[in-house]
């Protein structure tokens, strides 16, 4: 028999070493699985981790893929630091994109980018309103936010599917469930480089993460609001003794988290799709949970974690095309990584004590 005993002191070195060890074991066991399935482990390693860096346009695509992950991850960081478990960022992503996209379609001829700024605000509001549902149920009725936020993901999926196939369906889409294309003012343009042209799909949306990372770091480390969030998550009794309002903090972090997920939805659709469709997210909200923990709930760490996960995702796509590896198999990397991250998080805070069975 064994039990988990809280450690008297948490090692600060493990905060850095833990994710690196998790990545190492993920690679090790991932290669074992690929070898067992009959794939060349070295070729798989190259395709997943090296091929995304083989061309400059592929490198730019890493940042494009990481952009929504980092934006959502920064929002989830606030919730997880407060020990509030928002698992529904995927639904908030969808609702932000849907609300902002519906607004953009009301102005089919607008070319000014002021429309895009309004869409980002509306997307934030859409994601925040979707997160407000678990927030109000948590604070007023003490309903578990994990279950509510997760179930609302599937409500959001069905809702956007209904809207796109019904009221907003483009009659000229030849039977496909698509809305009319966004007006020019609602699109996020690609970044041109003098003498080079465009680097893959690199767009101006990445400027949001360059602004969001330092702002998030300042908020968490240099403001009273960030201090309250950290104290509530690490020492709830101390937070209550200090007079911090738990319900207010809970609502705030959920609204901010949902709002940022909504912004990520606007960026993804406006930059890469240009119109609404039944599937606007490809698991970004769920993957961002891994990004937040891999980044140790730190904005700078989340940036590098987002780049890492985006690299693995693009590398997995390359492995599918080059080696014929099924997507289900390459998806094991994310599951294994999450397992080792949670294991490392547990061992950081607890030590295993073996008890002799009498």
C-alpha positions in Angstrom: 0.0 0.0 0.0 1.1 3.5 -0.7 -0.2 7.0 0.0 0.6 10.5 -1.3 2.0 12.8 1.4 2.2 16.6 0.7 5.8 17.8 0.5 7.0 20.4 3.0 8.8 22.3 0.3 8.3 22.3 -3.4 11.5 22.3 -5.5 11.7 25.4 -7.7 14.1 23.5 -10.0 11.4 21.0 -10.8 9.3 23.8 -12.3 11.8 23.9 -15.2 13.0 20.3 -15.1 9.5 18.8 -14.9 8.3 19.7 -18.4 11.6 18.8 -19.9 11.4 15.3 -18.3 7.8 15.0 -19.5 8.8 15.8 -23.1 11.7 13.3 -22.9 9.5 10.4 -21.7 6.8 11.4 -24.3 9.4 11.0 -27.1 10.7 7.8 -25.6 7.4 6.0 -25.2 6.1 7.5 -28.5 9.0 6.0 -30.4 8.4 2.7 -28.7 4.8 2.7 -29.9 5.8 3.6 -33.4 8.4 0.9 -33.4 5.9 -1.7 -32.2 3.5 -0.7 -34.9 6.2 -1.2 -37.6 7.2 2.3 -38.4 10.8 3.5 -38.6 11.4 5.3 -35.3 14.2 7.6 -36.6 12.1 8.6 -39.6 9.1 9.2 -37.4 11.3 11.3 -35.0 12.5 13.4 -38.0 9.0 13.9 -39.4 7.4 14.9 -36.1 10.1 17.1 -34.6 12.5 18.2 -37.4 10.5 18.4 -40.6 8.5 21.5 -39.4 11.8 23.4 -39.4 13.0 22.2 -42.8 11.7 25.2 -44.7 11.2 28.8 -43.7 7.5 28.8 -44.7 7.0 25.7 -42.5 8.6 27.6 -39.6 6.1 30.5 -40.1 3.2 27.9 -40.1 4.4 26.9 -36.6 3.6 30.4 -35.3 0.3 30.4 -37.1 -0.7 27.1 -35.5 0.6 28.2 -32.1 -1.3 31.5 -32.2 -4.7 30.3 -31.0 -3.1 27.9 -28.6 -1.1 30.6 -26.9 -4.1 33.0 -26.7 -6.3 30.4 -25.1 -3.5 29.1 -22.9 -3.0 32.6 -21.4 -6.7 32.7 -20.5 -6.7 29.2 -19.0 -3.6 30.1 -17.0 -5.7 32.6 -15.0 -8.3 30.0 -14.2 -5.9 27.2 -13.3 -3.9 29.6 -11.1 -7.0 30.3 -9.2 -7.8 26.5 -9.0 -10.8 27.0 -11.3 -11.1 24.3 -13.9 -12.3 25.7 -17.2 -12.4 22.7 -19.5 -14.8 24.4 -22.0 -12.5 26.8 -23.9 -13.3 24.9 -27.0 -16.9 26.0 -26.8 -16.0 29.5 -25.9 -13.7 29.6 -28.9 -16.6 28.5 -31.1 -19.1 31.0 -29.7 -16.6 33.9 -30.0 -16.0 33.0 -33.7 -19.7 32.6 -34.4 -20.9 35.8 -32.8 -18.1 37.9 -34.4 -18.6 36.2 -37.8 -22.3 36.8 -37.7 -21.7 40.4 -37.1 -19.2 40.7 -39.9 -21.7 39.2 -42.4 -24.1 42.1 -41.7 -21.7 44.4 -43.5 -20.8 42.6 -46.8 -19.1 45.6 -48.4 -17.0 47.0 -45.6 -13.3 47.3 -46.4 -12.0 49.2 -43.4 -10.1 47.1 -40.8 -12.0 48.9 -38.0 -14.6 46.2 -38.6 -12.0 43.6 -37.5 -11.3 45.5 -34.3 -15.0 45.5 -33.5 -15.1 41.7 -34.3 -12.3 41.1 -31.8 -14.3 42.9 -29.1 -17.5 41.0 -30.0 -15.5 37.7 -30.0 -14.3 38.4 -26.5 -17.8 39.1 -25.4 -19.1 36.0 -27.1 -16.5 33.7 -25.4 -17.0 35.5 -22.0 -20.8 35.1 -22.1 -20.4 31.4 -22.8 -18.0 31.1 -19.8 -20.4 33.2 -17.7 -22.8 30.2 -17.6 -20.4 27.9 -15.6 -19.3 31.0 -13.6 -22.8 31.9 -12.4 -23.7 28.3 -11.7 -20.4 27.8 -9.7 -20.8 31.0 -7.6 -24.5 30.8 -7.0 -25.3 27.1 -6.8 -21.9 25.6 -6.3 -22.2 23.5 -9.5 -19.0 21.9 -10.7 -17.5 24.1 -13.4 -15.7 21.2 -15.0 -18.9 19.4 -16.0 -20.8 22.6 -17.0 -18.0 24.1 -19.2 -17.3 20.7 -20.8 -21.0 20.0 -21.7 -21.3 23.5 -23.1 -18.6 22.6 -25.7 -21.0 20.2 -27.4 -23.9 22.7 -27.2 -21.7 25.2 -28.9 -20.7 22.6 -31.6 -24.3 21.8 -32.3 -25.3 25.5 -32.3 -22.8 26.6 -34.9 -23.6 23.6 -37.0 -27.3 24.6 -36.9 -26.6 28.3 -37.7 -24.2 27.6 -40.6 -26.4 24.9 -42.2 -29.5 27.1 -41.6 -29.9 30.8 -41.2 -26.4 31.8 -42.3 -25.9 29.3 -45.1 -24.8 30.8 -48.4 -27.3 29.9 -51.1 -24.4 29.9 -53.6 -22.3 27.4 -51.6 -23.3 24.5 -54.0 -24.8 22.5 -51.1 -21.8 22.9 -48.8 -22.5 24.1 -45.2 -20.7 27.4 -45.5 -21.6 31.1 -44.9 -20.9 33.8 -47.4 -17.2 34.9 -47.4 -16.2 37.6 -44.9 -15.9 41.2 -46.2 -12.4 42.5 -46.8 -12.5 44.5 -43.5 -13.1 41.3 -41.5 -10.0 39.5 -42.8 -6.6 39.3 -41.1 -4.0 39.8 -43.8 -0.9 37.8 -44.4 2.4 39.6 -43.4 4.4 40.6 -46.5 8.2 40.6 -46.3 10.1 43.0 -48.7 12.1 41.0 -51.3 10.6 37.7 -50.1 6.9 38.0 -50.3 4.7 36.0 -48.0 6.1 33.3 -45.6 3.5 30.6 -45.6 0.3 31.6 -43.8 2.0 34.0 -41.4 -0.5 36.7 -40.5 -0.9 39.8 -38.4 -2.8 37.9 -35.8 0.5 36.9 -34.2 0.9 40.5 -33.1 -1.8 39.7 -30.5 0.3 37.1 -28.8 3.3 39.5 -28.8 1.1 41.9 -26.9 -0.7 39.4 -24.8 2.4 37.6 -23.3 3.9 40.7 -21.6 0.5 42.0 -20.5 -0.3 38.7 -18.9 3.0 38.5 -17.2 2.6 42.0 -15.7 -0.9 41.3 -14.6 0.0 38.0 -12.8 3.2 39.3 -11.2 2.8 43.0 -10.7 -0.9 43.7 -9.9 -3.1 43.1 -7.0 -5.6 41.2 -9.2 -2.9 38.7 -10.2 -1.9 38.4 -6.6 -5.5 37.6 -5.5 -5.7 34.9 -8.2 -2.5 33.2 -7.1 -3.4 33.3 -3.4 -6.9 31.9 -4.0 -5.4 29.0 -5.9 -2.5 28.2 -3.7 -3.9 29.1 -0.2 -7.7 29.4 -0.2 -7.9 29.9 3.6 -5.3 32.7 3.4 -7.3 34.3 0.6 -10.5 34.2 2.7 -8.7 35.5 5.8 -7.3 38.4 3.7 -10.9 39.3 2.6 -10.5 38.4 -1.0 -13.9 37.7 -2.6 -13.8 34.1 -4.0 -16.9 34.4 -6.1 -15.8 37.6 -7.6 -12.4 36.2 -8.5 -14.0 33.0 -9.9 -16.3 35.0 -12.2 -13.5 37.3 -13.3 -11.0 34.5 -14.3 -13.7 32.6 -16.1 -14.9 35.7 -18.1 -11.3 36.6 -19.0 -10.5 33.0 -20.0 -13.6 32.6 -22.1 -13.1 36.1 -23.6 -9.6 35.2 -24.8 -10.8 31.9 -26.2 -13.4 33.9 -28.1 -10.6 36.2 -29.5 -8.6 33.2 -30.6 -11.7 32.0 -32.5 -12.0 35.3 -34.3 -8.3 35.3 -35.2 -8.4 31.7 -36.5 -11.4 32.2 -38.7 -10.6 35.6 -40.0 -7.0 34.7 -40.8 -7.3 31.2 -42.2 -10.9 30.5 -43.3 -12.5 33.8 -44.2 -16.0 32.4 -43.6 -17.9 30.3 -41.0 -18.3 26.6 -41.3 -19.5 23.8 -39.0 -16.0 23.1 -37.7 -14.0 26.3 -37.0 -11.9 24.7 -34.3 -9.8 21.6 -34.5 -9.4 20.9 -30.8 -7.6 24.1 -29.9 -9.5 24.6 -26.7 -8.6 21.2 -25.4 -5.0 21.3 -26.6 -4.5 24.6 -24.9 -5.0 22.9 -21.6 -1.8 20.9 -22.3 -0.1 24.2 -23.4 -1.0 25.9 -20.2 0.4 23.2 -18.0 3.4 22.5 -20.1 4.2 26.3 -19.8 3.9 25.9 -16.0 1.0 28.4 -15.9 3.5 31.2 -16.8 2.9 33.5 -19.9 6.5 33.1 -21.2 6.4 29.3 -20.6 3.0 29.2 -22.4 4.6 30.9 -25.4 7.3 28.3 -25.8 4.8 25.5 -24.9 2.5 26.7 -27.7 5.4 26.6 -30.2 6.3 23.1 -29.0 2.8 21.7 -29.3 2.3 23.4 -32.7 5.5 21.8 -33.9 4.3 18.4 -32.8 1.0 18.9 -34.5 2.4 20.0 -37.8 5.1 17.3 -37.6 2.3 14.7 -37.0 0.6 15.9 -40.2 3.9 15.6 -42.1 4.3 12.0 -40.7 0.8 11.1 -41.9 1.5 12.3 -45.4 5.1 11.0 -45.7 4.7 7.7 -43.8 1.0 6.9 -43.9 0.7 6.9 -40.1 -2.9 7.2 -39.0 -3.9 10.4 -37.2 -5.2 8.4 -34.2 -1.6 7.1 -33.7 0.1 10.5 -34.0 -2.5 11.9 -31.6 -1.1 9.6 -28.9 1.7 12.1 -28.5 -0.6 14.6 -26.9 -2.2 12.1 -24.6 1.1 10.7 -23.4 2.5 14.2 -22.9 -0.5 15.2 -20.8 -0.1 12.0 -18.7 3.5 12.7 -17.9 2.8 16.4 -17.2 0.1 15.5 -14.6 2.4 12.8 -13.2 5.2 15.4 -12.8 2.8 17.9 -11.3 1.7 15.3 -8.7 5.2 14.3 -7.8 6.2 17.9 -7.4 3.7 18.5 -4.7 3.5 15.0 -3.1 5.9 12.3 -2.2 5.0 8.6 -2.3 5.0 6.9 1.1 5.0 3.1 1.2 3.1 1.5 4.0 3.8 -2.0 5.1 0.7 -4.2 5.0 0.3 -6.0 8.3 
